[in-house]
Amino acid sequence: MNVFDCAIKMEEEARIYYEKLAATVTVPELKELFTILAAAEQEHYDALVKMKQSINPQKAQSKALQEAACVFKPLLAKRDLMAELKEDPDAYQHVVKEEEKGIKLYEELANQAKDEETRGVLLMIADEERKHLSIVENIYSFVESPKNFLAWGEFSNLKEY
């Protein structure tokens, strides 16, 4: 199976999932978080499509990759995750775990790859997933920043009036 097709399919499913979550949540911060995450998934999707176009399709084939592995499966798939995340202020942690699982998947596939070219492509996708994880972490910081602030010590000597 072509690893780019797999990665692209997972990104598309993740985008759709985050769009659904954004539409159902009631907490404004979570709505904003899931909307931005959906946009980030679309950007990641576009980046993978570009990468796929620049790589020889034979280099992106993996015998170890099964169709079943190419499905975006939220961490708590056995329960109704959508209902659980509607008002969960720690919903972001579920997103991070999903991104980490994606990185691990591509690294494991790279270790199983027989030829160096395929291994290189899989590691390139894992690196792209790491970049995406960094983006996800930055999105969370951005969304949460109004709640967090630093009282600078150098201004502690000023009196409030």
MOFEN-V865029 format. One record per run of one state. SS is the DSSP state (H for helix, E for strand, C for the rest). FROM is the first residue (numbers start at 1). LEN is the number of residues. Records with the same first field share a line. If there is no record, write none. Layout:
# MOFEN-V865029
SS->FROM-LEN, FROM-LEN
This chain:
# MOFEN-V865029
C->1-1, 25-3, 55-2, 62-5, 71-10, 86-5, 113-3, 148-5, 156-6
E->2-1, 61-1
H->3-22, 28-27, 57-4, 67-4, 81-5, 91-22, 116-32, 153-3
